[in-house]
């Protein structure tokens, strides 16, 4: 936690320095030169606080991204990304405008070109409709394939079961699972065929 605070203070000090340099450069240089300078200094091109971004498809809200702080590194030529150092909450919304799946974590980084994200620290994925909750310390999210996976220990709570394991894969609705090294109490429906 202290390391995160120090990193935030360092970034704020660097941004103050950058703001002064931008004012100085803006009189003489193009925006491309300013972006290159920021990239060379490994500084974000932008910082946003208390964001609540709504995604829509055909006029219908499909998801929300909520975060206390966003560092925008999309000025990187090879691998642009966005960083959420103080945590993130992602909510997908079904067609009836109800929360479908919620993902939270203490830190996240999302790469623009690959549409691949990593969420770290107290990661919780909840499928509200199926009453399933996944807890882990780290989770990857492939946004193109709509797929979650981790190689870390996890706990999965369903209406009937509590499962523990190391290594988990699922579609982004937390419906179809692949569980590795699993233990816990399982409830199995056993229907016997009856011959008449």
N, C-alpha and C positions, 0 to 999 in steps of 0.2 A: 504494500500500500504506500509506504514512504517512497519507494522507488518510483511509483506512478506519479506521486505528487511532485517529486523532483523533476521528472521528465516533463510534466505539464508546465512547471515554472520555467524550465529551460526553454521550452517551445515558446512560451509567452514572451520571454526576454528576446529570443531570436526574432519573433514576429515584430516586436518593437523596433529592433535593429533593421529588419527588412522594410518596415514602413518608412523609416527614415531614408533608407537606400532607394526605395521606390520613388519617393518624392524627388530625390536627387537625380535618379536615372530618368524619370518621366520627362524631364526637360530636354534630354538629349537622346534617349534610346527608345526603340520600339517595344511593343508589348512582348514580342518574341524574345527579345534580349532580356527583358525582366523575367519572363518565365524560365528561360535558360539559367539565369542567375539563381532563382529560387530552387530549381532542380539541382544545380551544382552544390548548393548549400544544404541540400536534403531538408528543405523546408516546405511546408504545405503551401499550395497556391491560394488556399482559402480555409477559413475556420468558421464553423457555424455552431451556435449553441441552441439548445432546446429545440431540436428539429422534430417536426411531425410531418413526414412526407407521405402523401396519399398517391397510390398508383391506381389508374383507371384503365379499363378495357371496354371499348364501345360505350362509354359514358357510365359504366358501372364500376364502383369502387371494388377492387380486387385484393388490395393489401395496404398496410400502413407500416411505415418505418419510423420508430420513435427512438431518439437518442439524446442524451444531455450534451454531447460534444461530438463533432465531426471534423476530422482533419482531411482535407482534400489534396491528394497527391496525384491528381489526374494529369499533371504536367510532365510526368515521367514518360519518356519516349518508349522504352522497352516494355515496361509493365506498370501502367497506371493503376492506382488503387485508392480506396477510401479507408480511413481508419477511424474506429470508434473506441477511443481509449477508456471511456467511462461507462461502457456498457451499451447494449442495444436491445430493442424489443421489436420483433417483426410479427405482424398479425396478418394472416390471410383470411379472407372473408368469403363465405360461400354465396350462392345465388340468392339466398333468402336474407342477405345482409346480416348474418350472424357470424361471430368469430368462429372460424373453423379450426385453424392451427395457430398456436402462439409459440414463438421461440424467443427466449431471453438468455443473456449471458453477460458477464462482466467486461468483456473485451471482444471486439470483432475487427476483422480486416477483410475487405472485399475487393477482388481484382476485376477490373472492368473488362479486359479483353477475354478472359476465360470464363467470366461470370461464376467464379469459384470463391467461396467465402470460408473463413475459419472463425469459429466462435469458441472462446476460452473462458473458463472460470464459472462455476456454478451454472452450467448450461441446463436449461429446462425446456423441453418440447412437450406441448400439451395438445392432444386432439380432443377438442371440447365435445364433439358429437359422440365419440366412442369412449369417452372417459378414460383415456390412456395418457400416461405421463412418463416421459423418459428423462432421467437425470444422468448427467455425466460431467466431467471436468473439461472436456474438449469435444468439438463436433465439427466436421466438415460438411459443407452444403454445396452441392453442384446444382446451380440454379437452372442451367440449360436442361439437365436430365431430371430435375426435380427430385433430388436424391440426397439423403443424409447418410453419413457413415462416420464411425470412430473406431480406433484401435484401443481406446482407453476403457477402463472399467465403467460399467453402467448399471443402473437399476431401472427396470421397466415395471410400472404399476398399471394393471388393467382392472376391470371390475371384479375379476375372479382370481387373478394371479399377481404375485410379486416375483419378478425374475431378476437375477443378478448374473453378470457375465463380464467378459472382456472382449470387445469387438462387436459392433452392431451395425446393421445396414437396414435402410427402410426407404420407401418412397416418402415424399415430403408431406404426405397426409398422415404419416405414422400409422399406416394400415397394414402393409405387407412387410414383414420383418425377416431378417436373417440374423440369428443370434449365435454368437460363438462362446465357447467355454461357459456354458450356462448352468446355473443351479437355482433352486428355489422350489416353491410349492406350485405344482401344476394341477389344474382341474381339467380332466379329459372327459369329453362326452363319448361314451361307449354305447353305441347302438348295435345290438345284435340282430342279425337277420333271422326272422322267424319263418320257418317253412311249414306250410299247412298241408 
